[in-house]
Amino acid sequence: MGVEAGESPISFATHIVRAGGEMGARDDFETMIGQLVTAIHPGARMIAANPGDWGIDAFAGDMGGEIVVWQSKFFYPVVAEKHHQEIRDSFKSVCRQAGKQGHVLKQWILCVPSDMDGPTTKWWDGWKLRTQKAQGLSIDLWDANRLRSYLISPDAANVQRHYYGRVGQLAGTREVVSPAEERVEEMESALFVRQLKAAGHVEVGSAKRQFFNADLMAREIADKAVPSEVAALSEADAHVHMLWEDRFNDACLEAGDAALAGLHKSVMNDIRDAHDTITSRIKASRVHARGLMHRVVDDRRAGWVKDWRSVAEQHPASSQSPSAPRPSNAGTTTAVPHPASDSSDTSVGP
């Protein structure tokens, strides 16, 4: 769905940019949830972490009686199998604290800035049904779509304006942020890293940062769904792919071996020189522009050695970066499928 004229698009990737990385984004998102809850549920309150917050980010009710608890988890860009245990543990924790502190948990609401993949949706529905029955309470989910519906309500206008009011205004170059250590480790198994190592690259830290920032930019553009920005991203993707193809063909004619030494450097220099043309409509930095090339490689459309297709074919699909939205021929974006989650969880309750 596109954005109406005059509307401020809501992208939850904004929290990563605002906070300078994923670690800070968790706190920023948690604060937003507290403000959103108090805006649409007058009388709701927050708990300060002193020393702990009892597993409560916001609550409504009386601490001496029944309460409704909202708990935020910054799972982005998708809620997947790796998050199942953390969800269960968070619910167990708030239940334990309710028993210790003497209040009754009436409803628990999980707030996440993304949607669940298919297997996790199936898992959540089953876990929720079993747990509600076992615990005698209500469980609800405020996912990305639900949050947006609340944020565009009149009661939440100030919250939306404060956190997302400038998302669509690309007045200057996008900020470069650092990925969390967990994400850096995850990218080690990504195809774009394997392709670099196949070409003899030893240090790939800057490449990971480039990929992460380009991927974050692409996710934000996909979330906002502003047609002009989606088209501009597709054009930028096509441009860097074209630069690679020209250099790759030349290298294959000139090089005497399959390593194609210097190909990566030549392509990245071309992207640097063409930066203003490539990214003028998406206000991306040179880091983002180079990251777009890594995304093309990760999408199995390019590589850094002559037999890059063989490298891609040998690379398991599940190891591909899960967060990258990919340009389609129509100029729209689609999400890379996530590995199927384990549906064998048959435990009753939390």
MOJO-V422503 format. One record per pair of residues at least 24 apart in sequence whose ideal C-beta (glycine too) atoms are under 10 Angstrom apart, sorted by the first residue. I is the first residue (numbers start at 0). J is the second residue. If there is no record, write none. Layout:
BEGIN
{{I | J} {I | J}}
END
This chain:
BEGIN
{{0 | 224} {1 | 223} {1 | 224} {1 | 225} {1 | 226} {1 | 227} {1 | 229} {2 | 166} {2 | 167} {2 | 223} {2 | 224} {2 | 225} {2 | 226} {2 | 228} {6 | 151} {6 | 159} {6 | 167} {6 | 223} {6 | 225} {7 | 150} {7 | 151} {7 | 156} {7 | 159} {7 | 160} {7 | 162} {7 | 163} {7 | 164} {7 | 165} {7 | 166} {7 | 167} {7 | 168} {7 | 223} {8 | 147} {8 | 163} {8 | 166} {8 | 167} {8 | 168} {8 | 219} {8 | 220} {8 | 222} {8 | 223} {8 | 224} {8 | 225} {8 | 228} {9 | 112} {9 | 143} {9 | 146} {9 | 147} {9 | 150} {9 | 151} {9 | 159} {9 | 162} {9 | 163} {9 | 164} {9 | 166} {9 | 167} {9 | 222} {9 | 223} {10 | 112} {10 | 143} {10 | 147} {10 | 163} {10 | 166} {10 | 167} {10 | 215} {10 | 218} {10 | 219} {10 | 220} {10 | 221} {10 | 222} {10 | 223} {10 | 224} {10 | 225} {11 | 73} {11 | 75} {11 | 76} {11 | 111} {11 | 112} {11 | 113} {11 | 143} {11 | 146} {11 | 147} {11 | 162} {11 | 163} {11 | 166} {11 | 218} {11 | 219} {11 | 222} {12 | 75} {12 | 76} {12 | 112} {12 | 113} {12 | 166} {12 | 176} {12 | 214} {12 | 215} {12 | 216} {12 | 217} {12 | 218} {12 | 219} {12 | 220} {12 | 221} {12 | 222} {12 | 223} {12 | 322} {13 | 112} {13 | 162} {13 | 163} {13 | 164} {13 | 165} {13 | 166} {13 | 219} {13 | 222} {13 | 223} {14 | 73} {14 | 75} {14 | 112} {14 | 162} {14 | 163} {15 | 73} {15 | 75} {15 | 76} {15 | 112} {15 | 174} {15 | 176} {15 | 177} {15 | 178} {15 | 179} {15 | 211} {15 | 212} {15 | 215} {15 | 218} {15 | 219} {16 | 166} {16 | 173} {16 | 174} {16 | 175} {16 | 176} {16 | 212} {16 | 215} {16 | 216} {16 | 219} {17 | 162} {17 | 163} {17 | 165} {17 | 166} {17 | 174} {17 | 176} {18 | 73} {18 | 176} {19 | 174} {19 | 175} {19 | 176} {19 | 177} {20 | 176} {20 | 177} {20 | 178} {20 | 179} {20 | 180} {20 | 182} {20 | 211} {21 | 73} {21 | 75} {21 | 176} {21 | 177} {21 | 178} {21 | 179} {21 | 180} {21 | 181} {21 | 182} {21 | 211} {21 | 215} {22 | 73} {22 | 177} {22 | 178} {22 | 179} {22 | 180} {22 | 181} {23 | 73} {23 | 176} {23 | 177} {23 | 179} {24 | 73} {24 | 75} {24 | 112} {24 | 176} {24 | 179} {25 | 71} {25 | 72} {25 | 73} {25 | 74} {25 | 75} {25 | 112} {25 | 179} {26 | 71} {26 | 73} {27 | 73} {27 | 162} {28 | 56} {28 | 71} {28 | 72} {28 | 73} {28 | 74} {28 | 75} {28 | 110} {28 | 111} {28 | 112} {28 | 146} {28 | 162} {29 | 56} {29 | 57} {29 | 69} {29 | 70} {29 | 71} {29 | 72} {29 | 73} {29 | 110} {30 | 56} {30 | 71} {30 | 162} {31 | 71} {31 | 110} {31 | 112} {31 | 146} {31 | 150} {31 | 158} {31 | 159} {31 | 161} {31 | 162} {31 | 163} {32 | 56} {32 | 57} {32 | 69} {32 | 70} {32 | 71} {32 | 72} {32 | 73} {32 | 108} {32 | 110} {32 | 111} {32 | 112} {32 | 141} {32 | 146} {32 | 158} {33 | 57} {33 | 58} {33 | 69} {33 | 71} {33 | 110} {33 | 158} {34 | 155} {34 | 157} {34 | 158} {34 | 161} {34 | 162} {35 | 69} {35 | 71} {35 | 110} {35 | 141} {35 | 146} {35 | 149} {35 | 150} {35 | 152} {35 | 154} {35 | 155} {35 | 158} {35 | 159} {35 | 162} {36 | 67} {36 | 69} {36 | 71} {36 | 108} {36 | 110} {36 | 141} {36 | 149} {36 | 155} {36 | 158} {37 | 69} {37 | 154} {37 | 155} {37 | 158} {38 | 149} {38 | 150} {38 | 152} {38 | 153} {38 | 154} {38 | 155} {38 | 156} {38 | 157} {38 | 158} {38 | 159} {39 | 149} {39 | 150} {39 | 152} {39 | 153} {39 | 154} {39 | 155} {39 | 158} {40 | 67} {40 | 69} {40 | 154} {41 | 154} {43 | 67} {43 | 69} {45 | 69} {46 | 96} {51 | 92} {51 | 96} {52 | 93} {52 | 96} {53 | 92} {53 | 93} {53 | 95} {53 | 96} {53 | 97} {53 | 99} {53 | 100} {53 | 102} {54 | 88} {54 | 89} {54 | 90} {54 | 91} {54 | 92} {54 | 93} {54 | 94} {54 | 95} {54 | 96} {54 | 97} {54 | 104} {54 | 107} {55 | 92} {55 | 93} {55 | 96} {55 | 97} {55 | 100} {55 | 102} {55 | 104} {55 | 107} {56 | 108} {56 | 110} {57 | 108} {57 | 110} {58 | 93} {58 | 102} {58 | 104} {58 | 105} {58 | 106} {58 | 108} {59 | 105} {59 | 106} {59 | 108} {60 | 102} {60 | 103} {60 | 104} {60 | 105} {60 | 106} {61 | 102} {61 | 103} {62 | 97} {62 | 100} {62 | 101} {62 | 102} {63 | 100} {63 | 101} {63 | 102} {63 | 103} {64 | 101} {64 | 102} {64 | 103} {64 | 105} {65 | 97} {65 | 102} {65 | 103} {65 | 104} {65 | 105} {65 | 106} {65 | 136} {66 | 93} {66 | 97} {66 | 100} {66 | 102} {66 | 103} {66 | 104} {66 | 105} {66 | 106} {66 | 107} {67 | 104} {67 | 105} {67 | 106} {67 | 107} {67 | 108} {67 | 136} {67 | 137} {67 | 139} {68 | 93} {68 | 94} {68 | 96} {68 | 97} {68 | 102} {68 | 104} {68 | 105} {68 | 106} {68 | 107} {68 | 108} {68 | 109} {68 | 136} {69 | 106} {69 | 107} {69 | 108} {69 | 109} {69 | 110} {69 | 139} {69 | 141} {70 | 107} {70 | 108} {70 | 109} {70 | 110} {70 | 111} {70 | 141} {71 | 108} {71 | 109} {71 | 110} {71 | 111} {71 | 112} {71 | 141} {72 | 109} {72 | 110} {72 | 111} {72 | 112} {72 | 113} {73 | 110} {73 | 111} {73 | 112} {73 | 113} {74 | 109} {74 | 111} {74 | 112} {74 | 113} {74 | 114} {74 | 115} {74 | 119} {74 | 142} {75 | 111} {75 | 112} {75 | 113} {75 | 143} {75 | 215} {75 | 218} {75 | 322} {76 | 112} {76 | 113} {76 | 114} {76 | 143} {76 | 214} {76 | 215} {76 | 217} {76 | 218} {76 | 219} {76 | 221} {76 | 222} {76 | 321} {76 | 322} {76 | 323} {76 | 324} {76 | 334} {77 | 111} {77 | 113} {77 | 114} {77 | 115} {77 | 116} {77 | 119} {77 | 143} {77 | 218} {77 | 321} {77 | 322} {77 | 334} {77 | 335} {77 | 337} {78 | 109} {78 | 111} {78 | 112} {78 | 113} {78 | 114} {78 | 115} {78 | 116} {78 | 119} {78 | 120} {78 | 122} {78 | 123} {78 | 140} {78 | 142} {78 | 143} {78 | 337} {78 | 340} {79 | 113} {79 | 115} {79 | 116} {79 | 117} {79 | 118} {79 | 119} {79 | 122} {79 | 321} {79 | 337} {79 | 338} {79 | 339} {79 | 340} {80 | 116} {80 | 118} {80 | 119} {80 | 122} {80 | 337} {80 | 338} {80 | 339} {80 | 340} {80 | 341} {80 | 342} {80 | 344} {81 | 119} {81 | 181} {81 | 185} {81 | 321} {81 | 337} {81 | 338} {81 | 340} {82 | 111} {82 | 113} {82 | 115} {82 | 119} {82 | 122} {82 | 123} {82 | 340} {83 | 118} {83 | 119} {83 | 122} {83 | 123} {83 | 126} {83 | 340} {83 | 341} {83 | 344} {84 | 344} {86 | 111} {86 | 119} {86 | 122} {86 | 123} {86 | 126} {86 | 127} {86 | 140} {86 | 349} {87 | 126} {87 | 130} {87 | 344} {87 | 346} {87 | 348} {87 | 349} {88 | 349} {89 | 349} {90 | 126} {90 | 127} {90 | 130} {90 | 134} {90 | 136} {90 | 138} {90 | 348} {90 | 349} {91 | 130} {91 | 348} {91 | 349} {92 | 349} {93 | 349} {94 | 130} {94 | 134} {94 | 136} {94 | 348} {94 | 349} {95 | 349} {97 | 136} {103 | 135} {103 | 136} {104 | 134} {104 | 135} {104 | 136} {104 | 137} {105 | 135} {105 | 136} {105 | 137} {106 | 131} {106 | 136} {106 | 137} {106 | 138} {106 | 139} {107 | 131} {107 | 134} {107 | 136} {107 | 137} {107 | 138} {107 | 139} {107 | 349} {108 | 137} {108 | 138} {108 | 139} {108 | 140} {108 | 141} {108 | 145} {109 | 138} {109 | 139} {109 | 140} {109 | 141} {109 | 142} {110 | 139} {110 | 140} {110 | 141} {110 | 142} {110 | 143} {110 | 145} {110 | 146} {110 | 149} {111 | 140} {111 | 141} {111 | 142} {111 | 143} {111 | 145} {111 | 146} {112 | 141} {112 | 142} {112 | 143} {112 | 146} {112 | 147} {112 | 222} {113 | 142} {113 | 143} {113 | 144} {113 | 146} {113 | 218} {113 | 222} {113 | 322} {114 | 140} {114 | 142} {114 | 143} {114 | 144} {114 | 145} {114 | 334} {115 | 140} {115 | 142} {115 | 143} {115 | 337} {115 | 340} {116 | 321} {116 | 334} {116 | 336} {116 | 337} {116 | 338} {116 | 339} {116 | 340} {117 | 336} {117 | 337} {117 | 339} {117 | 340} {118 | 337} {118 | 338} {118 | 339} {118 | 340} {118 | 341} {118 | 342} {119 | 337} {119 | 339} {119 | 340} {119 | 342} {120 | 340} {121 | 340} {121 | 342} {122 | 340} {122 | 341} {122 | 342} {122 | 343} {122 | 344} {125 | 342} {125 | 344} {125 | 345} {125 | 346} {126 | 344} {126 | 346} {126 | 347} {126 | 348} {126 | 349} {129 | 344} {129 | 345} {129 | 346} {129 | 347} {129 | 348} {129 | 349} {130 | 346} {130 | 347} {130 | 348} {130 | 349} {131 | 348} {132 | 347} {132 | 348} {133 | 346} {133 | 347} {133 | 348} {133 | 349} {134 | 348} {134 | 349} {138 | 349} {143 | 222} {147 | 222} {163 | 223} {166 | 219} {166 | 222} {166 | 223} {166 | 225} {167 | 219} {167 | 223} {167 | 225} {167 | 228} {168 | 282} {169 | 225} {169 | 228} {169 | 231} {169 | 280} {169 | 281} {169 | 282} {169 | 283} {170 | 282} {171 | 282} {171 | 284} {172 | 278} {172 | 281} {172 | 282} {172 | 283} {172 | 284} {172 | 285} {172 | 286} {172 | 287} {173 | 212} {173 | 213} {173 | 215} {173 | 216} {173 | 219} {173 | 278} {173 | 281} {173 | 282} {173 | 283} {173 | 284} {173 | 286} {173 | 287} {174 | 212} {174 | 215} {174 | 284} {174 | 286} {174 | 287} {175 | 208} {175 | 209} {175 | 211} {175 | 212} {175 | 215} {175 | 283} {175 | 284} {175 | 285} {175 | 286} {175 | 287} {175 | 290} {176 | 208} {176 | 211} {176 | 212} {176 | 215} {176 | 286} {177 | 208} {177 | 211} {177 | 212} {178 | 207} {178 | 208} {178 | 210} {178 | 211} {178 | 212} {178 | 214} {178 | 215} {179 | 211} {182 | 207} {182 | 211} {182 | 214} {182 | 320} {182 | 322} {183 | 207} {183 | 208} {183 | 211} {185 | 318} {185 | 320} {185 | 321} {185 | 322} {186 | 210} {186 | 211} {186 | 214} {186 | 293} {186 | 297} {186 | 320} {186 | 322} {187 | 318} {188 | 314} {188 | 315} {188 | 317} {188 | 318} {188 | 319} {188 | 320} {189 | 293} {189 | 296} {189 | 297} {189 | 314} {189 | 318} {189 | 319} {189 | 320} {189 | 321} {189 | 323} {190 | 293} {190 | 296} {190 | 297} {190 | 298} {190 | 299} {190 | 302} {190 | 307} {190 | 310} {190 | 311} {190 | 313} {190 | 314} {190 | 315} {190 | 316} {190 | 318} {190 | 319} {190 | 320} {191 | 290} {191 | 292} {191 | 293} {191 | 294} {191 | 295} {191 | 296} {191 | 297} {191 | 298} {191 | 299} {191 | 301} {191 | 302} {191 | 303} {191 | 314} {191 | 319} {191 | 320} {191 | 323} {192 | 293} {192 | 296} {192 | 297} {192 | 314} {192 | 318} {192 | 320} {193 | 296} {193 | 297} {193 | 302} {193 | 310} {193 | 311} {193 | 313} {193 | 314} {193 | 318} {194 | 263} {194 | 293} {194 | 296} {194 | 297} {194 | 299} {194 | 301} {194 | 302} {194 | 303} {194 | 304} {194 | 307} {194 | 310} {194 | 311} {194 | 314} {195 | 263} {195 | 293} {195 | 296} {195 | 302} {195 | 303} {195 | 304} {196 | 303} {196 | 310} {197 | 257} {197 | 258} {197 | 302} {197 | 303} {197 | 304} {197 | 306} {197 | 307} {197 | 309} {197 | 310} {197 | 311} {197 | 313} {197 | 314} {198 | 257} {198 | 258} {198 | 259} {198 | 260} {198 | 261} {198 | 262} {198 | 263} {198 | 302} {198 | 303} {198 | 304} {198 | 305} {198 | 307} {198 | 310} {199 | 258} {199 | 260} {199 | 263} {199 | 303} {199 | 304} {200 | 263} {200 | 303} {203 | 293} {205 | 286} {205 | 289} {206 | 263} {206 | 267} {206 | 289} {206 | 290} {206 | 292} {206 | 293} {206 | 296} {207 | 290} {207 | 293} {207 | 320} {208 | 286} {208 | 289} {208 | 290} {208 | 293} {209 | 267} {209 | 284} {209 | 285} {209 | 286} {209 | 287} {209 | 288} {209 | 289} {209 | 290} {209 | 291} {209 | 292} {209 | 293} {209 | 294} {210 | 286} {210 | 287} {210 | 289} {210 | 290} {210 | 291} {210 | 292} {210 | 293} {210 | 294} {210 | 296} {210 | 297} {210 | 320} {210 | 322} {210 | 323} {211 | 286} {211 | 287} {211 | 290} {211 | 293} {211 | 320} {211 | 322} {211 | 323} {212 | 283} {212 | 284} {212 | 286} {212 | 287} {212 | 288} {212 | 289} {212 | 290} {212 | 291} {213 | 239} {213 | 283} {213 | 284} {213 | 286} {213 | 287} {213 | 288} {213 | 289} {213 | 290} {213 | 291} {213 | 292} {213 | 293} {213 | 294} {213 | 295} {213 | 297} {213 | 323} {214 | 287} {214 | 290} {214 | 291} {214 | 293} {214 | 294} {214 | 297} {214 | 320} {214 | 321} {214 | 322} {214 | 323} {214 | 324} {215 | 287} {215 | 290} {215 | 322} {215 | 323} {216 | 278} {216 | 281} {216 | 282} {216 | 283} {216 | 284} {216 | 286} {216 | 287} {216 | 288} {216 | 290} {216 | 291} {216 | 294} {217 | 281} {217 | 283} {217 | 287} {217 | 290} {217 | 291} {217 | 294} {217 | 322} {217 | 323} {217 | 324} {217 | 325} {217 | 326} {217 | 332} {218 | 322} {218 | 323} {218 | 324} {218 | 332} {218 | 334} {219 | 281} {219 | 324} {220 | 281} {220 | 324} {220 | 332} {221 | 323} {221 | 324} {221 | 325} {221 | 326} {221 | 331} {221 | 332} {221 | 333} {221 | 334} {222 | 324} {222 | 332} {224 | 331} {224 | 332} {226 | 330} {226 | 331} {227 | 280} {227 | 281} {228 | 280} {228 | 281} {228 | 282} {229 | 281} {229 | 324} {229 | 326} {229 | 329} {229 | 330} {229 | 331} {229 | 332} {230 | 280} {230 | 281} {230 | 326} {230 | 329} {230 | 330} {230 | 331} {231 | 277} {231 | 278} {231 | 279} {231 | 280} {231 | 281} {231 | 282} {231 | 283} {231 | 330} {232 | 278} {232 | 280} {232 | 281} {232 | 283} {232 | 291} {232 | 324} {232 | 326} {232 | 330} {232 | 331} {232 | 332} {233 | 325} {233 | 326} {233 | 327} {233 | 328} {233 | 329} {233 | 330} {233 | 331} {233 | 332} {234 | 276} {234 | 277} {234 | 278} {234 | 279} {234 | 280} {234 | 281} {234 | 326} {234 | 330} {235 | 270} {235 | 276} {235 | 277} {235 | 278} {235 | 279} {235 | 280} {235 | 281} {235 | 283} {235 | 287} {235 | 288} {235 | 291} {235 | 326} {236 | 277} {236 | 291} {236 | 292} {236 | 294} {236 | 295} {236 | 298} {236 | 300} {236 | 325} {236 | 326} {236 | 330} {236 | 332} {237 | 277} {237 | 295} {237 | 326} {237 | 330} {238 | 269} {238 | 270} {238 | 273} {238 | 276} {238 | 277} {238 | 278} {238 | 288} {238 | 291} {238 | 292} {239 | 266} {239 | 267} {239 | 269} {239 | 270} {239 | 273} {239 | 277} {239 | 278} {239 | 288} {239 | 289} {239 | 290} {239 | 291} {239 | 292} {239 | 293} {239 | 294} {239 | 295} {239 | 301} {240 | 291} {240 | 292} {240 | 294} {240 | 295} {240 | 296} {240 | 298} {240 | 300} {240 | 301} {240 | 326} {241 | 269} {241 | 273} {242 | 266} {242 | 267} {242 | 268} {242 | 269} {242 | 270} {242 | 272} {242 | 273} {242 | 277} {242 | 292} {242 | 295} {243 | 267} {243 | 269} {243 | 270} {243 | 292} {243 | 295} {243 | 296} {243 | 300} {243 | 301} {243 | 302} {243 | 303} {244 | 295} {244 | 300} {244 | 301} {245 | 269} {247 | 301} {247 | 302} {247 | 303} {247 | 304} {247 | 305} {247 | 307} {250 | 303} {250 | 304} {250 | 305} {251 | 305} {254 | 304} {254 | 305} {256 | 304} {256 | 305} {257 | 304} {257 | 305} {257 | 306} {257 | 307} {258 | 303} {258 | 304} {258 | 305} {259 | 302} {259 | 303} {259 | 304} {259 | 305} {259 | 306} {259 | 307} {260 | 303} {260 | 304} {262 | 302} {262 | 303} {262 | 304} {262 | 305} {262 | 307} {263 | 292} {263 | 296} {263 | 302} {263 | 303} {263 | 304} {264 | 303} {266 | 292} {266 | 301} {266 | 303} {267 | 292} {267 | 293} {290 | 323} {291 | 326} {293 | 320} {293 | 323} {294 | 320} {294 | 323} {294 | 324} {294 | 325} {294 | 326} {295 | 325} {295 | 326} {297 | 323} {297 | 325} {297 | 335} {298 | 323} {298 | 325} {298 | 326} {298 | 335} {299 | 325} {300 | 325}}
END
